[in-house]
Amino acid sequence: MKALLTVVVLGLLPGLAEAAKPYLEEVLTLKQAQGLIQGCERHAAERELAPLSMAVYDAAGNVKLFARQDGALLVTVDVAHLKGRTSALTALATRELAEIEFANTARPVGIAGLDALTVLQGGVAVKSASGQHLGGFGVSGASSEDDEACAQAGIAQMLAPEQ
């Protein structure tokens, strides 16, 4: 009987050890958020884009960092926040949400009618190097395509290995 109990306990130990490991979740750091803004600003400067507002949100939809360049229109503040929070909460680019919204133009899904979400291009989901969702990055002030390109440049900067 003791031998049987020993075999059962020993068989359970690997599973118990695995269950004892804590769940680890990556979070968006301030340094990463700063990298997003820096990469976006560099991209915008190289292309001489209009002044931008840039909003970084963590995966829970909380503001992590915000920057408004000198001369950026005031309306860009709210739009950048809306784009960033939308991407943070949905883990999708706002352009992707627009594609879902208008896949059937005769009968849109209704995303555009929600106060808390937008389908305006320029918000992107932020993922870690390992692919875990960290948040969202919203950019406003240039054309929608340039806003998204700036956000993508920010992600490239954030993910670039330090030199």
Stockholm file with secondary structure:
# STOCKHOLM 1.0

chainA/1-163         MKALLTVVVLGLLPGLAEAAKPYLEEVLTLKQAQGLIQGCERHAAERELAPLSMAVYDAAGNVKLFARQDGALLVTVDVAHLKGRTSALTALATRELAEIEFANTARPVGIAGLDALTVLQGGVAVKSASGQHLGGFGVSGASSEDDEACAQAGIAQMLAPEQ
#=GR chainA/1-163 SS CHHHHHHHHHHHHHHHHHHHSCCCCCCCCHHHHHHHHHHHHHHHHHTTCCCCEEEEEETTSCEEEEEECTTCCTHHHHHHHHHHHHHHHHSSCHHHHHHHHTSSTTSCCSGGGCTTCCCCSCEEEEECTTCCEEEEEEEESSCHHHHHHHHHHHHHHHHSCCC
#=GC SS_cons         CHHHHHHHHHHHHHHHHHHHSCCCCCCCCHHHHHHHHHHHHHHHHHTTCCCCEEEEEETTSCEEEEEECTTCCTHHHHHHHHHHHHHHHHSSCHHHHHHHHTSSTTSCCSGGGCTTCCCCSCEEEEECTTCCEEEEEEEESSCHHHHHHHHHHHHHHHHSCCC
//
